[in-house]
Every structure is written in structure tokens, then in C-alpha cells.
Amino acid sequence: MPDPARLRDSTQIVLRQEALERLEQPLDDEFAVTVFEEEENRYRIIGSPVEIKEASEFLARRGVAVL
């Protein structure tokens, strides 16, 4: 049985609000993910492991640090 923490890490990204403000629309346009506002300064991006990996690479190429 897979480790829940590892599965969770492969299906979500947590970002600070400032990092996502300028990239939310391109992220939505390019990937099949859902963005949820969490705490006051954080967003959680949820998707399949494949989509999350590609979205993480997309964000990294734009200089965004993933929490």
C-alpha cells in the first residue's frame, strides 16, 4: 500500500499567494488542476500526479519555489 504522505506530495502543490497571482491563469489554461485558497496567504493546487509534476516544472521554470 502506498505511503499517504508520498501520494499527497505527488498530487498537490502548496504556494504562497504572491507566487500564484501572476501565474494562475496560465496554470489553469495549460494544466488540468484545481486551485483552492487555503490559509490567508496560501493556495493548494490539486491534480493527478502527471499534471502536478508538469505544473511543478512549469512553475520552477518561472522561478517559483514550491512549498
TAKA-V606582 format. One record per helix or strand of 3 or more residues. SS is the DSSP state (h for helix, s for strand). FROM is the first residue (numbers start at 0). LEN is the number of residues. If there is no record, write none. Layout:
ss-><SS,SS>
from-><FROM,FROM>
len-><LEN,LEN>
//
This chain:
ss-><h,s,h,h,s,s,h>
from-><3,11,16,23,33,41,48>
len-><6,5,5,7,4,5,13>
//
